[in-house]
Amino acid sequence: MKLRVLRANDVRAALPMPDAIRAMKDAFRQFSSGQADVPLRARLEVPESGGVSLFMPAFLHETGDLAVKAVSVFPRNIERSLPTIHALVIAFDAKTGAPAALIEGAALTALRTGAASGAATDLLARPESSRLAVFGSGAQARTQIEAVCAVRPIHEVLVFSLDPDGAGRMAADLEGRTASRARIRLADSPTKAVAQADVVCTATTSSRPVFPDGALSDGTHINAIGAFTPEMQEIDPATVARARIFVDSRQAALSEAGDLIQPIRQGLITETAIVAELGEVVAGTRPGRQAADEITLFKSVGLAVQDAVAAGAILRRAEAEGLGQLIEL
């Protein structure tokens, strides 16, 4: 059996951000139109380490993308100077079932998660949006900046992080290198970060809101991608209650997204507050933003279809361009 091994740099070379954003729109469209088989992801808690491991398979009928991702999220790794997220993706040949590629999953996860926010921003944010606020400074935060700057004329990015050194390194790495050549600065408080933001991205593992509702301006679009369990929460329930809510998957969001589950339990919203899945907006079967002054919220917990479509696109480009390393098992 021959297997193509693709490292992080191969992933980035094979799927530039604009291509990744188009791929995510297609993944969400196929998912919401019933063209994908996606079991709810299996999760294993590792309480001794405060982490969780997730196993996410998907098959997309239209494009034939078949893959499974194993990802571990261990927030305490920051104390060990290790990444919070480790992951591997195995892409399969849908005709034979044979494994075709082993892909470094952390880079793929960061890329597809950023691209999902890029897709949501492209569909939901005001066209003239020029200021971005980002919470977090890890790999996910970096691709949030790259993706939003790829679809909107962002000229200023304000970053708030509990790791100011990491945020400083990220700002230095990305300064002037985004598609919009945005200026990137550190904010000294959450309120200052969002005060004049047109787009807000939250990419943390927080269990409480990362900014106050009162600091948010009308017309802001929010991409909330960090909280992926019922106990985690990045967005103030008051913000959720006054936003038009879009999700990647209704079922997954109502099962896993603390940002929605907790306001529902508090009686602030009901399940019907979810306006649409993003794939329905892509397909044109549900409307997106309807007024310039409304707050739009894209709540994503991450779907295996994103990994499968990204893996398929990466593998096809890698085969065409000879990226990665072929090994015999």
C-alpha positions in Angstrom: 0.0 0.0 0.0 1.3 3.4 -1.0 0.4 6.4 1.2 1.1 10.0 0.6 2.3 11.8 3.8 1.6 15.5 3.8 3.2 17.8 6.4 2.0 21.2 7.6 3.9 23.1 4.9 2.4 20.8 2.2 -1.1 21.5 3.5 -0.6 25.3 3.2 1.0 25.0 -0.2 -1.8 22.7 -1.6 -4.7 24.8 -0.3 -4.2 28.6 -0.3 -6.8 30.5 1.8 -9.0 31.7 -1.1 -9.3 28.2 -2.4 -10.0 26.9 1.2 -12.8 29.4 1.6 -14.4 28.2 -1.7 -14.0 24.6 -0.5 -15.7 25.4 2.8 -18.7 27.0 1.0 -19.0 23.8 -1.0 -18.7 21.6 2.0 -21.4 23.5 3.9 -23.7 23.5 0.8 -23.3 19.7 0.4 -23.9 19.1 4.1 -27.1 21.2 4.3 -28.5 19.8 1.0 -28.2 16.2 2.3 -25.3 15.2 0.1 -23.1 14.1 3.0 -23.0 11.3 5.6 -21.7 12.7 8.8 -22.1 10.8 12.1 -22.0 12.9 15.2 -18.3 13.0 16.3 -17.2 10.5 18.9 -15.5 12.2 21.9 -13.3 10.8 24.6 -12.7 12.9 27.7 -9.2 12.7 29.3 -9.9 14.2 32.7 -6.5 13.5 34.1 -5.0 15.9 31.5 -8.1 18.2 31.1 -8.3 17.3 27.4 -10.6 15.7 24.9 -10.0 13.6 21.8 -12.5 13.7 19.0 -13.0 11.3 16.0 -14.7 12.7 13.0 -15.6 10.7 9.8 -17.4 12.1 6.7 -18.3 11.1 3.2 -19.6 13.6 0.6 -21.6 12.0 -2.2 -21.2 14.8 -4.8 -17.4 15.3 -4.6 -16.5 11.8 -3.4 -14.4 13.1 -0.5 -14.0 10.4 2.2 -11.9 11.1 5.3 -11.6 10.7 9.1 -9.9 13.1 11.5 -8.6 12.3 15.0 -8.0 15.5 16.9 -7.0 16.1 20.5 -7.6 19.4 22.3 -5.6 19.8 25.5 -5.7 23.4 26.8 -3.1 22.6 29.5 -0.5 22.1 26.8 0.2 25.8 26.9 1.9 25.1 30.3 4.1 22.5 28.5 5.0 24.9 25.6 3.1 22.6 23.3 0.2 23.3 20.9 -3.3 23.0 22.2 -4.4 21.0 19.2 -2.8 17.8 17.7 -4.5 16.1 14.8 -4.2 13.6 12.0 -6.4 13.2 8.9 -6.6 10.1 6.8 -8.0 10.6 3.3 -9.4 7.5 1.6 -10.1 6.6 -2.1 -13.9 6.5 -2.2 -13.8 3.9 -5.0 -11.7 1.3 -3.3 -11.7 2.3 0.4 -7.9 2.3 0.4 -6.1 4.9 2.5 -4.6 7.5 0.1 -3.0 10.1 2.4 -1.9 10.8 5.9 -2.3 14.6 6.5 -0.9 16.7 9.3 -4.2 17.6 11.0 -3.5 20.6 13.1 -2.6 22.7 10.0 -5.6 21.4 8.1 -7.9 22.1 11.1 -6.6 25.7 11.5 -6.9 26.3 7.7 -10.4 24.9 7.3 -11.7 26.6 10.5 -10.3 30.0 9.4 -11.8 29.4 5.9 -15.2 28.6 7.4 -15.1 32.0 9.1 -13.9 33.5 5.9 -17.0 32.0 4.1 -19.3 33.2 6.9 -17.8 36.7 6.8 -18.1 36.8 3.0 -21.8 35.8 3.2 -22.9 37.8 6.3 -20.6 40.8 7.1 -21.2 44.2 5.7 -19.3 44.7 2.5 -17.4 47.7 3.7 -16.2 46.0 6.9 -12.7 47.3 7.6 -11.9 46.6 11.3 -11.4 43.2 12.8 -11.2 42.1 16.4 -9.7 38.7 17.3 -9.7 36.9 20.6 -6.9 34.4 21.0 -3.4 34.1 19.6 -3.0 30.4 18.7 -3.0 28.7 15.3 -6.7 29.1 15.0 -6.5 32.9 15.6 -3.9 33.3 12.8 -6.1 31.7 10.2 -9.1 33.7 11.3 -7.1 36.9 10.5 -5.9 35.5 7.2 -9.4 34.4 6.1 -11.3 37.6 7.1 -8.7 39.7 5.4 -9.1 37.6 2.3 -12.8 38.5 1.9 -13.1 42.1 3.4 -11.0 45.3 3.0 -9.7 45.0 6.6 -7.1 47.7 7.3 -6.9 47.3 11.1 -6.8 44.2 13.3 -7.0 44.4 17.1 -6.0 41.3 19.0 -6.8 40.5 22.6 -5.1 37.4 24.2 -4.3 36.1 27.6 -0.9 35.3 26.1 0.4 38.7 25.2 3.8 37.3 24.1 2.1 34.9 21.7 -0.2 37.7 20.5 2.8 39.9 19.8 4.6 37.2 17.8 1.4 36.6 15.8 1.0 40.3 15.1 4.7 40.5 14.0 4.4 37.5 11.7 1.2 38.7 10.0 1.8 42.4 9.9 1.4 43.6 6.3 1.2 40.0 5.0 -2.5 39.5 4.9 -4.5 39.9 1.6 -5.6 43.3 2.7 -2.2 44.2 4.2 -3.9 45.1 7.5 -2.2 46.8 10.4 -2.2 44.4 13.4 -2.1 45.8 17.0 -2.6 44.4 20.5 -5.6 45.6 22.5 -5.2 46.1 26.2 -8.8 45.1 27.0 -11.7 43.2 25.5 -13.8 46.3 25.4 -11.3 48.2 23.4 -10.8 45.3 21.0 -14.5 45.2 19.9 -15.5 48.9 20.4 -15.2 49.8 16.7 -15.0 46.3 15.2 -17.0 45.4 12.1 -16.1 41.8 12.4 -15.2 39.8 15.6 -13.6 36.4 15.7 -13.3 34.4 18.9 -10.8 31.6 18.9 -10.3 30.6 22.6 -11.1 27.7 24.9 -12.9 30.0 27.3 -15.7 28.9 29.7 -17.1 32.5 30.0 -17.7 35.4 27.6 -14.6 37.0 26.3 -16.1 40.4 25.8 -19.1 42.3 27.2 -22.2 42.7 25.1 -22.4 46.5 25.8 -19.1 47.0 23.9 -20.4 45.6 20.7 -21.6 48.0 17.9 -24.7 47.5 15.9 -24.0 45.9 12.5 -21.1 43.7 13.7 -20.6 40.2 12.4 -19.2 37.6 14.8 -17.5 34.3 14.1 -17.5 32.2 17.3 -15.4 29.2 16.7 -13.6 28.4 19.9 -16.2 26.9 22.2 -17.2 23.4 21.2 -18.7 21.8 24.4 -21.9 22.7 26.4 -19.7 24.0 29.2 -17.6 26.3 27.1 -18.7 29.9 26.3 -17.2 32.8 24.4 -20.2 35.0 23.6 -22.2 36.9 26.1 -25.8 35.5 26.3 -27.1 39.0 25.9 -25.3 39.3 22.5 -26.6 35.9 21.4 -30.2 37.0 22.3 -30.0 40.1 20.0 -28.1 38.5 17.1 -29.3 36.7 14.0 -27.8 33.3 14.5 -26.3 31.1 11.8 -24.6 27.7 12.4 -22.7 25.1 10.6 -25.1 22.3 11.7 -28.3 22.8 13.7 -28.0 19.3 15.3 -24.3 19.7 16.2 -24.8 23.2 17.5 -27.7 22.3 19.8 -25.7 19.3 21.1 -22.3 20.9 21.6 -22.3 24.7 21.4 -22.3 26.2 24.9 -22.7 29.6 23.3 -26.2 28.6 22.3 -27.1 25.9 24.8 -26.5 28.1 27.9 -28.8 31.0 26.7 -31.4 28.4 25.8 -31.2 26.9 29.3 -31.5 30.5 30.7 -34.7 31.1 28.7 -33.1 33.9 26.7 -33.6 32.2 23.3 -35.2 29.1 21.9 -33.9 26.7 19.3 -35.9 28.6 16.7 -33.5 31.5 17.1 -31.2 29.7 14.7 -32.0 31.4 11.4 -30.1 29.0 9.1 -27.2 26.7 8.5 -24.5 28.4 6.5 -24.9 25.9 3.7 -28.5 27.1 3.3 -27.2 30.6 2.8 -24.6 29.4 0.3 -27.3 27.5 -1.6 -29.6 30.5 -1.6 -32.4 28.7 0.2 -32.2 30.9 3.3 -31.3 34.6 3.5 -28.2 36.0 5.2 -27.9 39.5 6.5 -31.1 41.5 6.0 -30.2 44.9 7.5 -27.0 46.9 7.9 -27.5 47.4 11.7 -28.2 43.9 12.7 -25.7 41.7 14.6 -25.0 38.4 12.8 -23.4 35.5 14.6 -21.9 32.5 13.0 -21.5 29.8 15.6 -19.4 26.9 14.5 -18.4 23.7 16.3 -16.6 22.2 13.3 -17.9 19.5 11.0 -16.2 16.5 9.5 -17.3 17.6 6.1 -14.9 20.5 6.3 -12.0 18.1 7.0 -13.0 15.7 4.2 -13.5 18.4 1.6 -10.2 20.1 2.6 -8.4 16.8 2.6 -9.7 15.9 -0.8 -8.7 19.3 -2.3 -5.2 19.0 -0.7 -4.7 15.5 -1.9 -5.7 16.3 -5.5 -3.3 19.3 -5.6 -0.6 17.3 -3.9 -0.9 14.5 -6.5 -0.8 17.0 -9.4 2.2 18.8 -8.1 4.1 16.0 -6.4 3.8 17.4 -2.9 4.6 15.3 0.2 6.3 12.0 0.4 5.1 8.6 -0.8 5.7 5.8 1.6 5.1 2.0 1.3 3.3 0.4 4.2 
